[in-house]
Amino acid sequence: MMKKLLISFLMICSLQFFSQVKIPSDFDFSTTFYEAENKYIVFYPKPEDKGFSLGVPYFDSSAGYSYKYLGNLKEENGKLNFVPTENNMIARWQNMDLKVAVLSDKRINEIKLPNPPEFLKFYKSDKPDKDFLVDKLSFLNGTNFSNLALPKLEQLREEGYKSLKFYFELAFAYNALDQSPRAEEIINEAEKNNFKDELMIKEMHYALLHQNKLIPAADYLQNNLNNFKTKNYKSECIVNQIINFSNKKDWKNTEKWIKIYKTKIGEDQYKSHVDKIEQELKSDR
């Protein structure tokens, strides 16, 4: 462990030592990309860089979190000057926890940039702030950053905010972070508040299965089979129920749910997998 820490430390030091760019004292590379939304940021320079790449992270309702590259900060006569790019470069961003440095108001004034960035006016949403926030947190969930989404979802709950999408995203985040008992609790709360759809049913079924509550999961699914509008969602849940009963060698319930699959689904992309389980069931009996 000590050797690994030493190697990591030397790599960081070497990057800083060989970097051609001097890091100004006001550049603190401790803010995550996600937290720097709508602010001017710079990335830590690579050894071969001769300046700082400057841009703005923002949220596009149709494309998710994005980054607009504006140009570079380059040192001239001991002073950083802004050199704008001639190209309109936009990237759809995935690495939400990348560490960046947010420019101070003083630095923004020095390099004569509009504050806030002018282009952001085109990405304002007409939705209420909390509804728009849920859209953003949904994107984080969808890109495997539920760890970033969950604290803000929990804060919304503390504030008494309620919506179908909110409850789904909160349950999804709990399930994604292996907190299935909390997901079950949230979905029960949502149903009491009359928020329920097929995605919520899927999350509840997942939460019950991952707590090894196979019979309650089967009962819940059977009671909600007619509430699915999407055949693929219904099939996924049924097949997951079959797999879990099969793994437990509960052949009676495995057989029961194979029959339900054949009746309710008939044939789809999971048929070969169900057929294989059925053959195993027959050979084990």
SVG drawing of the C-alpha trace seen along z (x, -y; Angstrom):
<svg xmlns="http://www.w3.org/2000/svg" viewBox="-54 -43 63 79">
<polyline fill="none" stroke="black" stroke-width="0.4" points="0.0,0.0 2.8,-2.4 4.5,-1.7 1.3,-2.5 0.8,-5.7 4.4,-6.7 4.0,-6.0 0.8,-8.0 2.4,-10.9 5.4,-10.9 3.1,-10.8 1.2,-13.9 4.5,-15.7 6.0,-14.9 2.9,-16.2 3.2,-19.4 6.9,-19.6 7.0,-19.1 3.9,-21.1 4.9,-24.1 2.2,-26.2 2.5,-27.9 -0.6,-27.3 -1.9,-30.6 -2.7,-30.6 -6.4,-31.3 -6.8,-28.2 -8.2,-25.6 -8.8,-22.3 -11.2,-20.9 -14.7,-21.5 -16.4,-18.7 -17.6,-19.4 -21.2,-18.8 -20.9,-21.4 -19.4,-24.0 -22.5,-24.2 -23.0,-27.6 -19.5,-28.9 -16.3,-29.6 -13.9,-26.7 -10.4,-25.6 -9.0,-22.1 -5.7,-21.1 -3.1,-21.4 -1.3,-18.4 2.5,-18.5 2.4,-19.4 -0.1,-22.2 0.9,-25.9 -2.2,-27.3 -5.5,-26.5 -8.5,-25.3 -11.5,-27.5 -15.2,-26.8 -18.5,-26.5 -20.4,-23.4 -24.2,-23.7 -27.3,-21.7 -29.1,-21.2 -32.7,-19.9 -32.5,-17.9 -28.9,-16.6 -28.0,-16.6 -24.9,-18.0 -22.6,-19.7 -19.4,-21.7 -18.9,-24.7 -15.3,-25.3 -14.6,-29.0 -10.8,-29.3 -7.6,-29.3 -5.9,-31.3 -2.3,-31.9 0.5,-33.7 2.1,-36.7 4.5,-38.9 3.5,-37.4 -0.2,-37.9 -3.0,-35.5 -4.8,-36.6 -7.9,-35.0 -7.5,-33.8 -11.0,-32.9 -11.5,-29.9 -12.7,-30.4 -14.9,-27.3 -18.1,-26.6 -17.1,-23.5 -19.6,-21.7 -19.1,-18.3 -21.8,-16.1 -20.3,-15.4 -20.1,-12.1 -17.3,-12.5 -19.3,-14.4 -16.8,-14.1 -13.8,-15.4 -12.1,-18.1 -11.9,-21.5 -11.1,-25.1 -13.8,-27.7 -12.7,-31.2 -13.2,-33.9 -15.1,-37.1 -11.9,-39.0 -10.2,-36.7 -13.3,-36.9 -13.2,-40.7 -9.4,-40.7 -9.9,-38.7 -13.0,-40.7 -15.6,-38.0 -19.3,-38.6 -20.5,-37.4 -22.7,-35.3 -21.8,-33.7 -24.2,-35.2 -25.0,-31.9 -26.6,-30.5 -29.8,-32.5 -30.6,-30.1 -30.7,-27.2 -33.1,-28.5 -36.0,-26.3 -39.6,-27.4 -40.2,-24.7 -40.3,-25.5 -36.9,-25.3 -37.5,-22.0 -39.0,-20.3 -36.0,-21.3 -33.6,-20.1 -35.3,-16.7 -34.6,-16.6 -30.9,-17.2 -30.8,-14.5 -32.5,-12.1 -29.6,-12.6 -27.1,-11.9 -29.0,-8.7 -29.0,-7.7 -25.2,-8.2 -24.3,-6.1 -23.8,-9.1 -26.6,-8.3 -24.1,-9.1 -24.3,-12.7 -28.0,-12.7 -29.1,-11.2 -28.2,-14.0 -30.2,-16.6 -33.1,-14.1 -33.1,-13.6 -33.1,-17.4 -36.1,-17.8 -37.9,-15.2 -37.1,-17.1 -38.6,-20.2 -41.8,-18.3 -41.5,-18.2 -43.6,-15.5 -44.0,-14.3 -44.1,-11.0 -40.7,-11.6 -39.1,-12.7 -40.3,-9.5 -39.0,-7.3 -35.6,-9.0 -35.2,-8.8 -36.1,-5.1 -33.8,-4.5 -30.9,-6.1 -31.4,-4.1 -31.6,-0.8 -28.5,-1.8 -26.6,-2.5 -27.6,0.9 -30.0,-0.8 -33.1,1.3 -34.9,1.1 -34.9,-2.7 -36.2,-2.3 -39.1,-0.1 -39.9,-2.7 -40.0,-5.5 -42.2,-3.6 -44.6,-2.8 -44.7,-6.5 -45.2,-7.4 -48.1,-4.9 -49.8,-6.4 -49.6,-9.8 -51.1,-8.3 -47.9,-8.3 -47.5,-5.0 -46.6,-3.8 -44.9,-0.9 -41.4,-2.3 -42.2,-2.5 -43.5,1.1 -40.2,2.2 -38.2,0.4 -40.3,1.9 -40.0,5.4 -36.2,4.9 -36.0,3.6 -37.9,6.6 -35.8,9.1 -32.6,7.5 -33.7,7.9 -34.3,11.6 -38.0,11.1 -38.9,13.5 -42.5,14.3 -43.5,10.7 -41.8,9.7 -43.8,12.4 -47.1,11.3 -46.4,7.7 -45.6,8.4 -48.6,10.7 -50.9,8.0 -49.5,5.4 -49.1,7.4 -52.0,5.7 -50.6,2.2 -47.7,2.6 -48.1,0.8 -44.8,1.8 -44.5,5.5 -40.7,5.5 -40.9,4.1 -43.4,6.8 -41.2,9.5 -38.1,8.3 -39.8,8.5 -41.3,11.9 -37.9,13.3 -36.1,11.8 -38.7,13.5 -38.1,16.8 -34.3,16.5 -34.5,15.8 -36.8,18.7 -34.6,20.9 -31.4,19.9 -33.1,20.9 -34.1,24.3 -37.7,23.4 -39.0,25.4 -42.7,25.1 -42.6,21.3 -40.2,21.4 -42.6,23.6 -45.5,21.3 -43.7,18.2 -42.6,19.9 -46.3,20.6 -47.1,16.9 -44.3,15.9 -45.8,18.2 -49.3,16.8 -48.5,13.1 -45.5,12.8 -45.4,15.8 -42.2,15.2 -39.6,12.4 -35.8,11.9 -35.8,13.8 -37.5,16.9 -34.3,18.9 -33.2,18.1 -36.6,19.2 -36.5,22.4 -33.0,23.1 -34.3,22.7 -37.3,25.0 -34.9,27.7 -32.9,27.4 -36.1,27.7 -37.0,30.9 -33.6,32.4 -33.4,31.6 -36.7,33.3"/>
</svg>
